[in-house]
Amino acid sequence: MMLEIKFGENSFVIDVDPRFERAMQGKIPFTTTLNVWKEEVYFEIPIEFDTSGLKDHIRVESGKLYYWPPGKGFCVFYGFSQPYSPVYSIGSYVGVLDKLRTIEDGVKATVQVHKPTEVYGGIISKLESMGFKASTPLYEGEQVIESFGFIEGRRVSLRLYVEDYGIHLEGEPFFPHNYSPSTLRLVGELAALLSGEKYVRLDLNENRWVTITGYVKNLSDLEEAIRELGEAYCRITRKSTKRRIRPL
């Protein structure tokens, strides 16, 4: 079950494992408060999940959805921080995690069932045929496509902006840009690494974080562009492991 968490002119989507759907029946929609702790967004839910038979975790992965029993909370981690006490893996965050970094502690939100808009049905079908999960949350008042899948065993997420003149792709950001010599040298190395690509390039997002973006004019080119972005992301993250630089 996909749930959309709406706050102001923005929203994000989580995909909850089907085994918990029965527990959520009759409890959605509901209002809650988004809390920020370290590099985690969590919120209380009006449901107490039965975690018997589930493995608890004290180490978590960015992009996964977890349940924290003491606070009856849904938790999404978007960086390096780890849970205060054991949590249980119950689903995934659908899309680019950098949106969570912009959430302010204490924001009121509404949680409702999410269904991707039919307007983007062709693109959603294309993504799903590639093994990606896709959603259509709000980004600053406009619907965009948020998606994630796995390429070379790595989580690859992307945001798609559909315009009259084509489709803009944006991947998970790596690090904030600045003009220090070390950052400029690294940016130059990474840009050169992607200089031969057909659709994608190293770029900045609107918050001035270094990321991969791309563009296609026609839907027929989208699958190739997504694969190119995913493979480029994997190359950079492999390189960043050696340089101790990681996404977000």
N, C-alpha and C positions, 0 to 999 in steps of 0.2 A: 504494500500500500504506500503510495506516495502522499506525503503531507507537505503543504505549503505553509510556511511561517511568514506572515505578512506584518511589516512594521513600517509605518509611514508610506513612502512611495517605493519601497523596496520589499523584496521577499526572497526567501531561499527555500529549497526543496530537499527533503530527506526521504529516503526509500526505506521503509520499515519492513523487516523480514515478515513474510506471510503468516508465520506461526503465531504472531502476536495480534493479528487482525481481529480475532474474536474478542480479545480483551479490550480492544478499542471501540468496538461497536456500541453506538449510543452515547459515546463520550466526546465525539467530535461534531461540530467545532467547539473550541474553548479558547478563552483568553489566558494569557500568561505574561510573565516578565522575563526578558532576556538578560541574563547575567554574564558578565565577562570576568574570567579569572585566568591570569597568565595568558596563554594562547589557546583559550578554550571559550566557547559559548555554550551555556547550558540554560535550561528552563524546566520548571516544574510542570508535570502533567497530572491530570486528575485520575490516574490509573496506577495501580500497584502491580507490577509484573511478577509472575512466578519465575524465579531464576533457578529453581532446582533443576539439576541436570545440565546447566550451562557452566562453562568455564569462566572463572573470573580473571581479570587482567590488571596488572599494575603497570604494564607497559602498553601504550596504545599507538595506533597508526593514524596519521593525518588522513582525513577524508572518510573515516568510518564513524558510524553512529553508535554511541554507547548508552547504557542505562546505569544510573547511579542510584542504588536502592535507598540510602539514607535520606536523600532529598526527593525521591520519586522523580528524578530528573533525566531528561534527554541531554546528552553531551556530544558536542562535535569539537574535535581538536584540530587546529589548523597550523600548528607549528611544532616546536620542540618540547613544550611542557607536557608533563605527565599527570595522571589523576591523583587527587589527594588521598583516595583510598580505592579499593578494587571496584572495577566497573565490568559490565558485560556487553559484549559486541552484539548489536541487534539490527544493524543495517548500514546504510551508506549515505553520505552527503552527495547530492547530484549536482556537479558543476565545479566552477572555479572557486577555490577556498578563500581567495583574497577578499571577497565580499564580507566575510566574517570579521576581518581585521578592522572594518570601518564601523562596526556596531558599537554603540555606547552602552555602558552598563546601566541597567534599569529601564531600558526601553520597553514599552508595552507592545504586545504582539497578539495576533489572532492565528490560531492553528486550525487549518481546514484541509479537507481532502483536495489533492491536486490532480487535475487532468490537463495534459498538454493541449494548448489551443489548436483547433483544427486548421487554422490558417497556415500553420507550419507543418502540416501533416506529411508533406513530401519529404521535407528535411528530416523530420523525426523518424520516418520509416527508413531513410537512408542510414541514419546513425544506428538505429536498432539492428539493421541488417549487418552492420559491422561489429555488433556485440557491445555497443555503447548504451548506457542508460541516458535518457534525455528528458528535459523538463522545460517549461516556459515561464519562469518567474519574472518578477518586475525588477528592473534596474533603472533607478531614478525615474520612475513613472512609466517606463516603456517596457513592453514585453520583449525579452530576448530568449535565446535558446541556450540553456546550460546543459552540459553533458560530461560524462566521463566513461572511460573504458580502460582496458589494459593492453599495452603494447610492449613486447619484450619483457613481460612480467612487471612492468612499472605502471602505476596509476597515471593516466594522462587525462587531464581535464581541459575543457575549452568552452569559450563563450562565443556565440555566433550572433552578429548583428545583421539582420536582413534589411537591405536597402533596395530602392528601386533600381539601382545601377549594379547590384551584385551583393555578395556576402562577405563580411569582414570576420575573420577568425582571430581569436585572442586566447593564448594559453595561460597556464599558471605562471605568475611572476616568480623571478628568482631572488632578486635583492634590490633595495632602493638604489637609485642612481645618484652619484655625486661626482665631483670633479677632482677627487684625489687622484694622484698618479697611479696608485695601485688599481683603483676602480676603472680608470680610463684604459689602462693596459689590459685588464681582464675583459672589458667590453669589446675592445679591439680584437682580442683573440677569439671571443665567441662569435662576433660578427663575421670574422673570416671563416669560421667553421661552417657557417650557413650561407656563405657567399654564392655557392653553386646551386642553391635550391630554386625550383621553378615558381613556387607559390608563397613561400614563407621567408621571413627575415627576422633578424634581431631588432627589437623596437622598445619603446617605452609605452606603458599603459597610462591612463589618465592621471594616476597617482604618482607618476614618475618612477615606477619600478621597472626594471629590465625584464622583458618578456619576449615571447615569440608571437608575432602576428602574421596574418596572411590574408589573401584576397582571391576570390574566384568570381568570375562574371556569370557563370552558368552552373546550374545544379549538377550537370553532368560531370563537372570537374571536382566536385566537393569531396568525393571519396578519396581521390588521389591527394588532394590538399590536406585532408585530415591525417592520412597516413604519413605524409611528408612532415607535418607538424609533430606528430607523435614520435617519429623516428628522430627528428631533430631534438626534441625535448629529451629523449633518452640519451643521445650523444652528449648533450650539455650536462645532464645530471651525472653521467659516468665521469665526465671530465671534472665536474664540480666536486665529486667524491675525493678525487686526488688533491684538489685545491682546498678542500674543506669548506666549500660553499654549497649551500643547499637551497632548494626552492622554499620561499617564505621563511 
